[in-house]
Amino acid sequence: MASKSGIIALFLLAHSILLAMMIFTFPRINAKMGTEAFDLQTFGYSQIDAMQMIHNLDQATTNFYIFPQLFFLDLLYPLLLALFLSVVIIRLSNLVNINPNRSYSNLFILPFIAMFFDYMENIFIWQMITNLKGLSPSVFKLASIFTQMKGAFTTLSWVVILILIVVWIKNKWKNKKHAAIAG
């Protein structure tokens, strides 16, 4: 899967799902909530904000948020994104000759941690929008934390990719320079 064609295929699959969410589901949900959906609140939200957002939802939008957003598109997207980011990390790690026995050779796991937090976020969002009256404050707090952790681990995955790209370019430039001197 870490081949160029595998990476391109995963990129296209993941980002076509993201595009569908950004064009079809999030605008409808955001319009009813009066702000960005929980999934898009990178820095989390308070219980008061969450309750206000939920009170703005009608039953049709709640159902739409549950399906297709949470339990179709947002099941596919985190998995496809994790696979994409992971294979990019693996490919770049191989290109820069990272020793597989080093602890940092397992950086390809980071996107799957983000995926786990995304799935936990989905479960808690579902709980919030379907059972507002019976929820404890900890549900809102955990949902917000899962949203923040998803964002943090996704960002960390991209940072790892950027660092690996810089190392790869630097190594490539250094090897080209040495080849020119030797030749």
N, C-alpha and C positions, 0 to 999 in steps of 0.2 A: 504493500500500500504506500510505501514511502517513495515510490517512483514518481517521476514528474507527472505522468498521466493520472496516477492515483491521487496525488495532491491536487491537481486541477479538478478532477472529478469531485473530490470531497469539498473543495472550495465552492464549486458551482452548486452542489446539492445543499450545503449548509446555508449559503447566502441566498439561494432561491427561496428557502423556507423563511429566512429573515426578511427578505423583500416582501413575501406574502403577508407576514405579520405587520410590517411597517405600512403596507398599502391597504390591507383589508381589515385586519382585526384591531390593531391598536388605535387607528383613528376613530373607529366607532366606540371603543371602550373609553378612550380618552375624552371624547366629546361628552359622554354621559357623566363621567367622573368629575369633569371640570378641571382635570389636571392629567399628568401622565399616569398610566397604569402602574400598579405596584411593581411589576417586572422591570419597569424603566426608571425606577427611583433609585439610582445607583448608590446614593448616600443614605438610603433607608427613609423611614417615616415614623412619625409619632403615632401613638394610639388615637389621639384626637384627630390627626390628619386622616388616618386610615378609616376611622368611623365616618368622617365627613364624606370621604370618597365613596364608601360603601352605601351610605344613605342616598347618594346621588344616582345610584344604579337602579334601573327598573328590572323587572323579572326577565324580560327578553334579553337585555344586555348581560345580566348575570348568567343566564343560560349560554349566551354566546361566549362569554369570558371562559366559562367552564369547558365548553366545546364549541368551536374548534381550537380556541386559544390554548388553554392550559393542558388539556388532555389529548391533544393531537399535535398541533404545530409546536408547542413548547415541550413536547416529549421528543419530537424528532430533532429539533434544532440543537439542543444541548449535546445530544449524542453525536450528531454530525459535526458540530463545531469542535467537540473534544477530539474526535477522530482526526479532523483536519489539523488542528493545532499540534496534536501529538505526533502525527507523521511528519509534520514540518520540523518539529524539534528533533525527531529521530534522524531525519535526513541531514539536517544541518550538523547534528552531533557527529554523524558519520563523516561528513565532509571536513570537519575540523579535527577529526581523529580523537574524540574524547574517549578516554580509557573506560571500557564498560564496567570495570571493577571499582570505579570511583563513585562516591555517593551522589555527586551531581550528574551522573549518567542516567539517573532516574527522573530527570526533570520532565520527561514526557508524561508523567503521572499528573502533573499540575492541572491540565485541562479536564481530567476526569474528576478531580476534586471539585473544580468549578461546576461540572455537570451534576455531581452529587448535591451541591448546595442549591443549584437551580431546581432540581427535582424536589428537594425539601421545601424550597420557596413555593413551588406550585401547590404542594399539599397544604401548606399553611394559608396561602391565598384562598384556596378552595374552602378551607375551614372558615376563614373570615367572611367570605362573601355568601356562604350558605347558612351560617349559624351565628350571626352577629350577636344575638342576645345572650347566648349561652357561653360566651368566650371569656376567659380570664385575661388580664392584662399581659400575662406572659406569652400568650399566643401572638399578640401584636408585636411584642418585643422580639420573639424568635423569628417571626416572618421577616421583620426588618433586618435582623442580623443575617439571616440566610441570604437576603437580597444583597447586602453589603459584601458578604463573603464570596458570593458568586462573582460580583464585580471585581473584587480584589484578586481572586485566583485567575480570572480571565485576563485581567490586566497583567498580572505576574507572568502568565504564559506568553503574552505578547512581548513583554520586556525580555524574557529569556530568548525568544526568537530574534528580537532586534540585536541583542548582545551576540548571539551566535552568528548572525549575518555580518556584523562588524568584524568579529574574529575571523570568519571565513574570507572576507574581502582583504583584511590585513594579511592573512597567511598567503592568499593568492598573490597579492602585490609583492610580498616579501620573496616568494618563490620565483616570481617573474624577474625580480631584481637580481636574485642570486644566479638565475639561469643566464641572464644577460652578462653578468660579470664573469661567469665561468666560460661562456661561449665566446 
